[in-house]
């Protein structure tokens, strides 16, 4: 079985443009010092470029209407999204995750954290799974992720199994979302429905992750502000923080709280004194690698309300966890969750299907289902322009919904570049030997044929969408 991956690899052999794009139209000619000859080539190339672009514009208006109606008809996620597209997908993910959790009880908090950290940056698009490339750092390199995220191998393994059933249909982001739910269901014994139909992103940015992920030192107001920006209420922030009842933390996350809280008070005075002494024994000054349990009250992780008990007693590991009680309204929520039969599990499940975790992201023209991981946006270096590789899914449904829009977006960006290459830089290298110029012309051609095919494919979808809106 060929191994699929949500984390590394690429469907393009070049890493820049998909070799499946036919190079049927190129700029021809030879190097010549003859200015008149060169000008003639410039004129021919410009005429060819403008002719191609005019043809694209002539069908663009119909295309926009079609895509708009298609987005209206299919913009909502659904729990039965794969029932007809890949009937065994959800069960395959569940079986694989359950088997993995049975072997390793530390996986549920790891998968839940991986899912959180994905959704907090660019939405739930599996961008956290993408590997960095030379000169371009992805989300894995962020302060809150590097050396601490786990579960990538399991997600790749599940992706391989699902691809064997339905190539190019099930997104990596849906697999990660299902895996987090299935792991907690087996570990904690409660469940929530997962809306499906997300798209995979191809952009992964370390700077965005550093800006979006909540650090363990945030105070109450900063936490509320950050969660609000992500679409969560203050109550949901307190609820989701309760997941810290399981898992581990690196000593690096509490170094400043234990040894450098302030000049006058090296140790955070909000930490209960005996608990602070215990933490210092486990995390020596300068220790950034040791991992310790988030909930220090039990030797074996269990999903319970202990997090809120620890917060109330000054035994929360992170300053941001202690901050969840730092307003009268938030304190009432913490106290309510610290009771037998509290609504914590039900509220947690409800928060997990909130818009931020259930959005159909990304919504740009470069969204698709990753088969082998497509490269995220970056530069090839040396001042060259870089265009995204395109994967043409085997499902006809996605061939228009994802690939056609990706090709047209790339062709549109190519348009200005070709114009510059052909007539804007007469002293530069002749355009007929420019690989980028030739490729852009080829993509113009590919986009024309693909869009025409897509319009044919749209007819039944548009008819159904129009009927549903009457």
N, C-alpha and C positions, 0 to 999 in steps of 0.2 A: 504493500500500500504506500503510495506516495505521501510524504509527510507535508501537511499544510501547516502554516504558521500565521499567528496574529502578531508576532513580535519581530520577525526578521525575514529577509528574503524579498524578492521582487519578481513580478511577472515579466518585467522587461529585462532583457539581457544587457541593455546599455545603461540602465538606471536613469535615463533621461526621457526617451520616447519609446513607445511600444513598437516592437518590430513588426507587429501585425498591421500597422498603418502602412498601406501600400505607397511606395515611392514612385508613382507613375508619372508625375509631372515634375520636371526639374528645370532649372535654368541652364541652358546649354551655351557653349561658346568656348573659346580658348583665350589664354592670356595674349594680349597684343598691345604693343605700344601705340598702335594706331588709334588716335583719339576718336576719329569718326566711327571706326568699327566699335569701340567701346561704348560710345553714345548710342549707337544703334542697338546694342545689347541692352543698355539701360532702358531705352524706349520700349523694346519688345517685352522685357521683364515687367516693366510698370504696366503696360497694357494687359499682359496676362494676369497680373495681380489684381488690377482694378476690375477686370472682367469676372474673375472668380468671386471677388468680394461683392460685386453687384448682384451676382446670382444668389449669393447667400442672403443678402439683404432682402431680396424679393420674396423669399419664403420665410423670413424672420417673423413677420407679423402673424402669419398663420401659426408658426411654431410657438410664439409667445402665448397665443390664445390656448393652444393645445396643452402646453405645460401648465398654464394657470389652472385650467379645468382639471388636469390630471392631479395637480397638487391638492386641489379642493377635494377631489374624490378619495385621495389616498393619504392625506396628511395625518390622520388619526392612527395611533397605535391600537393594537387589538390583541387580546389574549389568545385568539385563535388565528393569528396572522399566518402561521405556518401549517395550519391544518390541511390545506390543499397543496401548498407549495413544497412542503417537506414534512409529511405527517409524523415521522419518527424523530424529528429534531429535538423536541422538548424532552422526550423520554430518554433519548441518548445522552443528553447533557446530564440529566438527573442521575442516571445509572452510573456514569463515569465519576461524577462528583461524590456520590454516596460511597462508592468503592474507595475513593481516595481518602475521604474523611474517616472511614473505618480503619484505614491504615495509619492516619496521622491526624490526631485531634487538634493540632495547632493550625490546621488549614482554614477552618471557618473564620476566625478573626482576620487571618491574612487575606482571604478572598473578599471579605466584607470591606476591609480597608482599601484593597486594590480597586474595588468598585467605587467607593466614596471618592478616592483620589482621582479616578477617571472622570467622574461626573462633575466634580468641582472645577474642572478646567475644560472649557469648551463644551460642556455637556457630556452626556453618556455616548461617546463616539469611539471608545477603545483607543484613543490617542495615547493613553498612558502605556500601552503595550508596545508602541513603536520604539525600535532601537535608535540610538543616536547614530549620526554619520560623521565622517571626518569634517570638522569645521562647523558642524551644526549640532547643538545639544538638544535632546528631547526632554520630555517630562521626567524620565527616569533619573535624570541628573539633578533634579531639584533638591533643595535642602531637606524637605520632608519626605523624599522618596529614595534618595540614593542609599544603597546598602540596606534598606529596610523593607522594601516591597517584596512580596513573595507570591507565588502562584502562577507565574508565567508558564512554566513547563506544563502544568495541568491544563491551562487554557489552550495551549498549542496542541496537546494531546486530544482534547475534546474536539477542537477544530478539525483535526485530521479525520476523526471518526465521522463527524457531520459532513465534511466535504466528500467522503466516500459515498455517503447516501445521496446528497444533493449538492453537486458542485456549484459554487458561486451564488448560493441562495441565502444561507443563514449568516448574518453579520457577526463579527467578532464581538461587537458591543452587546448584542443580544445574548451571546454565549456567556460573556462575563457577568451580565446582569442575572441570568438564570443561575449561574454557578454560585454567586453570592447568596441568592435566595435559598437554593437547594442545600448549601452547606449549613446555613443557620437553621433551616428546617430540621435537618438531621441532628444538629448539635443542641438546639434549644427547644425543639418540639412544637414550634408554631410556624405558621405559613402566611404568605400573602400572594395574591395573584400578580403576575408580571405581564404588563402590556408589552407587546413585541412589535418589531418592524423598524427598529433603529437602523441608521446607516453608519458606516465606519468613516472616520475622518482620516486625512492623510497629512495633517499638520500637527506637529508636536513641539512645544516650545518650553524650554527650561525657564525662561523669564516669566511666561504666563503662569506656570505652575508655582513659581516662587511668590508671585503676587496674589494668587487665588487661594492657595491652600492655607488653612488656619494654623499658625504656629502654636506650640504649647504654652507660650508666654502671654497670649492675648488676655486683656481684661474683659469685663462683661460688655461694655459698650462697643468695643471693637468686634467682639464675637457676634453680637446682635446685628451690627452693621454689615459684616461680611456675609452672614447667613441670609440677611434680607436681600442683599444684592443677588444672591443665588436663588431667590424665590421662596425662602423659608421664613416662618414666623419665629418669634422668640421662643414660644413653647416647643416648636419642632427642633430648634437648636438644642434646648435642654433634653428633649427626648432622644435625639440622635446621639448626643454625647454619652448617653447611657450604654452605648455599645462598648465603652471602655471598661465594662465589667468583665471583659475577656481580652486575652491577648497579652503582648509584652511591649516594653518600651526600652529604648537605648538610654544608657546613663547620660549620654550627651544632651538629652532633652531636659534633664533636671539639674545639670551642673550649675547653672546660674542661680537657680532657686535654692540650692543647698549651700553654695560657697560664695556667691557674688550677687546677692539680691540687692544690696545697697551698700554704700560706704559705711554707714552707721550700723547696719544690721546685715551681716553676711548671709544669714539663713532667713528665709521667708518666715516671719513670725506667725503667719496663718497656718503653718504646718504644725500639727500636734507634736510636742517635744519628743516623746518616745518614738514616734513614727519617723521624725527627722533623724534621730540617732540611728535607727534601723536602716534608713536609706543611705546614710553616710557609710555604714559598714558594707553595704552592697555596692555602692558607687563611690569609689575613692576620688579624691580631688584630681581632675584631669582625665578621668576614665571616660572615654567616648565610645567604647565598643561593647562593654558588658550589657546584656539584656536582663531585665527583671520583670516580674509579673505586674500587670496593671492593678489587679486586685490582690493585695497582699494578705487578705484575711483567710484565704483558702489555699491549700496546696495543689488542688486540682481545679482547673477552670470550670465554672458553671455559669449559665446564663440566668441571672437573678437581679434583684434590686440592690445588691451590695454596693454598686457604684454610688447610689444616692445616699446610702448609709455612710459611706466613706467621705463623701462631700460634706455632709453635716457634721462629721466628727473631726474634720481637718486632716483626713487621711487620703485625700485625692492626690494622685501622682503629679499631675500637671497643674500649673497655675490657671490655665484655661478651664480645667475641670472644676477647680475650686471656685472659679468665677461664676459658675452656673447658679450659685445661690446668692449672688451679689445684687439683688434687687428684691423688694418685697414680693412682687408678683412671681418672679422666678423661684424664690424661696418656697412659696406655697406649692409650686409644681414639684420641686425636689422632695418636699415633705410628703406630698400625696403619693409620689412614686415609691417612697420608702415605707410601704405598707404591704401586708399580705393581700393578695387579690387586687393589687393596684392595676390601673389601666395601662401600665407601661408597655406590655407586649402589643396590645391592640393599637396604641398610639404610635409605637415604633413601626408596625406594619403599615399603618396609614401614611406615615411620613415617607416610607420607602417607595410609595407609588405616587408621591406628589409630582408636580409637573417637572421639576428639575431632574428627577430620576426617570421620568417617562417621556421626555421630549424626543421628538423624531429628529435628532441631530446627526450630522450637520445639515443645514438647509441651503448650502451654497451649491453651485453647479458642479462642484468637485466631490460630491458625496457618492459613495458606492458601497458594495459589499466586498471586503478584502478577501481574496483567495489566498494568494501569497501577499505578504504585506507590501503595499505600495509605498514608495519613498515619500516622506513628508517634504514640504516646501523647503527649498534651500538653494544654494548656489553651487555650481560646479567649481567655482574658484576661477581665478585668472580673468575675471571680468566677463566671463561668458554668461549668456542667458540660459536659464534652466527651465524646462517645461516638465510637468508631472507625467509620469508613466501612466498608461491607461490599461486597465484590465477589462476585457470584454467578457462579461459573465455569460455562461451557457444558457441561463434562463432568458427567454425572449422578453419576459416582463421587465427584467432589469436592463436589457440591452438598450432600451429607449430611456427608461426612467433615470438611469445613472450615466451610462456611457455616452449617450448622445449629447447630454448637457455638458459633460466633461469635455468632449471633443469640441463642441461649439465654443465653449469658454476659452479653450486653448487656441482655437483658430482666430477668435476675436483678438486675443492678445498678440497673436502672430502677425496680424494685419499691419499694425503700426511698425513692427519690427522689420517686416519684409520691405515696407515702403522706405524705411530708413536705409536698409541694406542696399536697396536697388538704386535710389536716386539721391539719397541724403548724404552719402559719403563717397563722392567720386574719386577722392585721393586714397581711399582705403583699398583693401584687397578686393579684387573684382567679385561681385556677388555670385557669379556662377560657380565659384569654388568654395562658397560658404555652405558648410553642412547645415547650419541652422536655417539659412534661407531656403535651401532645398527642402528641408523637412517641413518648414512652415507651409510652403506651397503644397506639399503632399497632404498636410493636415487639412488645408482648405478643401481639397478634393474629397478626402475621406468624410469630412463633416457634411458635404453636400449629399453624398450617397446615403450616409447614415440618417440624416434628418429626413430625407425623402422616405426611407424605409420606416422611420419612426412615425411619420404622419400616417402611413398606411396602417401601422400597428395601433395608432391612437383611435381609429374610427370607432371600434366597439366600445372602448373605454369612455370616449367622449359622449357617445350615445347614452351609455349607462349613467354617466355623471349628469348629463342634461336632464334625463328622466327623473333622477333623484332630486333635482332642484326645482322641479315643477310643482 
